[in-house]
């Protein structure tokens, strides 16, 4: 059963965002939370029951995006499988006119009241660190961002605020940030993403949105996943090659399918990259990787 429907796609095209309540199944959510417990001890328990003490080291410095433990690939299988969920790939591809997709981002996000990320942000578009160029209103270049909530988001849980593109109809979206006094209409027409655990917020690089502050001593767990058309090399927030020296990343590459590797930019079977030399080199770098699909395609 398709979880992201045609109605979600229509809303995304018209408004620049869509909300899918309870996107994850109960089993997917439970499995993911177990992996969160490995990566970030104490946070799941606190977010589910804020009467408990805050976790040790709850005020972590730096951004999760820059900490390898909170970036793809994750320990276990659930968070990795969610990153490459077929519905996420299909929706992003359809929004971009059927383009082949590239997974440009997957990292965990966690915060609570008083955390460094507990901020009343300005309205902004995300393209500033997702492209070297500018995001045109042309589906061929559309990047689709997902924010998946692993714990509930009420009005007290720092809900993301988003404004429909109907309220900023200008052709060129620059500046990409506005304070309230600079453009009050965007704030006056914002919608708060208040959803149960396992829900999905979808938005584009041309969508004005912002983080809002916590209103109570509670916490929130989420994951950012972004897909971009694979053809355009100026798109993307991370460079996966820089992660390839990590043992856990190499282990993921070895265990992945060719299609999964391709989502990170790895050359597919049959690509002109493959030769006797590259087959030997990749096989040496990743000794537990099944090279059969690449060898078979070369022999045809």
N, C-alpha and C positions, 0 to 999 in steps of 0.2 A: 504494500500500500504506500503510495506516494504521500509524504508528509508535508511537503511544500507544494501547494496547489496552484492552479492557474490563477485563482483569485489573488494569491500572494504575489505572483509575478505581475499581474495587472496593477496592483497597488504599488509595487516597487517602481514600476515604470512611470506611474502617474505622480507619486509622492516622493520617491527617492528612498523609501524604506518599506519594510514589511515586518510584522511581528507574528511568530508562529508559537502559540502557547503549547507547552508540553511536547516539544519536538522529540525529545529523547523518550524511549520506553523506560519503564520502571527498572528493568534489568540493566539497560545501558547506563542509567543514572547511578544505580547502586554500584556497578562495577567501576565507573569513573570515580566515584567518591572514595572507594577503597584505594585507588591509585593516588588520589589527592592526599590521603593519609600517609602514604609513603613519602611523597615529595615534600609535604608541608605539615609535619606532625602538629596536632592540636587544633588546626584551623577548622576542620570539618566539624568537630565536636562543638567548638565555640560558635560557629555560624548556625548550627542547628539548635543550640541552646545557649544563648548569650548570657544566661545567669551564671555560667561557668566562668572561671578566670580567663583572661585573654591568653593566647599561647605565648610561650617563651619567644623572645626575639620577634614580637609582633610588629615592632616598628623597624622593618628591614630597610636599610638604605638602598639606593639605586632603583633601577627599573627592572621588573621581571624579564623584559625583553632582552636585557643584557646579561642575564644569569643563565648559564647553560642548563641547570637543573629544571628550569621552568620553560624551556624551549623544546620543541619537537626535535628528536623523538623522546617520548616519556617512558618511564619504567612500566612494564606491563603491556597490555594490548588495547585496553578500552579507549584511553585518550588518543592513542595513535589511530585507532579505527574511526573514531569520531572525526578526527582531523580530515580523514579521507572518506568521509561518509558519502555514499553515492548520491544522495539527495543534494548535498552541498555542491558537489561538482556539477551535477545536472542543472541545477538552478542557475549557477554562475555562467555556465555555457549557454543556456537558453537566453539569459539576459544579454549576453554578448553576441547574439546572433548565431549561435552554434559553434563558436570557436573552441579549439582545443585549449584546455586549461592548465595553468601552472599554479601550484600551491606556493604562494609567496610569503605566508606567515602562519605560524601556529605557536602561540605562547599563552601561558596561564596568567591570570590577573586576580589579585586578591587584595582586599582592603577592609578596613573597619574604621569606626569613629576614632579620630585622632591619628590615624595612619598618615604617612606622608602623601598618599594618594587621595586623602579625604579633602577634596577641593571643590569650590564652586567655580567651575570652569567657564570661560567665555565660549560663546557659540563659534564653532569652527568646522571646516571641512578637513578631512584627513589626508588630502593628496600631498601635503607638504613633505611628508616623509615616505610616501608610497610611489612617487614617480619623479624622475629627473626633469620632466617636462610639465605639461598641463593636461588635465583630463577633459577632453572635448565631450560634448553631448552627442556622441556617436557610439552606439552600442559596440562597435568593433573594438573599442578601447576601454570598455567598462570593466573596472575591477569591482568585485563584490566582496564586502566585508561582513563577517558574521561575529556576533557577540553572543556566546552561549552561556546561560546562567545555570550554575550547578546548585545554587541555593535560591530560595525565594527572594523576590524583590518587592518590597512594599514601599509605601511613601517614605518610610524611615530608613530604607536600605540604599540610599544614594542612587535612586533610579536614573538611568540615562534619559536625557531630554532630547527630543528630536523635533524638527520643524519640517513640514511638508514643503517641497520645492515650489508649490504654488505661491509661496510668500517671498520668493526671491527669483523672479522670472527673468532677470537680466541675463544677457548672453554670456558675459565674462564674469565668472565668480572670483573676483579679486577686489579687495583683500579676502583672504580665507579665514580671518578671525574678526569678530565684532564684539565689543563690549556692549552691555545693555543700553547705555546712553547713546551709543553710536547707531544702533539699529534696534529700537525697542520692539518693533513689530515681529521680529523673528522670535524674541523671547515671549511676547504676549501670545503667540500662536504655537508654542511648543507643547508637545505631548510627552508625558512621563511614561517610560516603559516599565509598568508594574505587572509582574508576571509570576507564575509559580515556578518552582525549581524544574529544570530541564527545558526551559523555553529558549527561543531563539529570536534575536534581533538582527535583522538584515538591513544593511545600508550601503550607499555608494560613496565614492570619493567626492561626489558633488553634493552631498547631503550635510546640511548644517545640523550639528548635534553638540551635546556637551555633557560632562559629568556634573552631577549635583552633590552637595554635601550630605553626610549622614545626619539624621534627625534623632537618633537614639544610639545607645551603646550596643551596636549589632555589627555583624560582618557579612561579607559577600564574596562568593567564589565564582569566577567566570573564565572563559577562554576566548581569545581572539583567533579567528581563522580567516584568512583572506585568499581569494583566488583571482588570478589575472589571466587574460589571454596570453598564451604561451609565445606568440609570435613576436611580441614587442619587448625588447630587452631593456628598455628604459623604465619598466615597471617593476616594482617589488621593494619591500621594506628590509629584507635580509638577503644575504648571499649564502646559500647553503654550502658552497665549497669551503667556506671558512669553518664549517662545523665538521668537515669530513675527517679531521684529525682526532675527534672525540671517539673513544672506543665504543660508546653506546650508539653513536651515529653509524659507525662502520658495521656494527652488528645489525642495525636496522636495515642498512643497504643490502647486506648479505641475505637477510630473511625475506625481504620484500619481493613482490612480484614485479615483472618488467613494467606493467602498467603503473604500479605505485611509484616505482623509481622515476618513471617519466614525468609524474606529477611534480617532482622536484627538479626537473630539467635534465635528468639523466638521458643519454642517447638511447632511443628504442632499438629493438632488433630490426635489422634491415637498413639502418641509417648508414650514410656514407662514411661516418666516423669509424665504423668497425672494419678491422683488417686483422691479419695474423698478428701484427705487432700489438694492436690495442687489445685484442682478446687476451694475449699473454700478459700484458701489463695490468689490465683490470683484474684478471684472474689472480695475479700475484698480490695485488693490493688487497683484494677481498677473497681470501682463500676458501671461505665457506659459501661463496656465492655460486649458484648454479648458472654456469655459462652456456648451457645447452641452447636456450632460445636465441642467443646471439650468434653462436656457432652455426646453428641450423639455418638461420636467415642468410648468413654469409655464403653458405654452400649452394644456395639456389641459383 
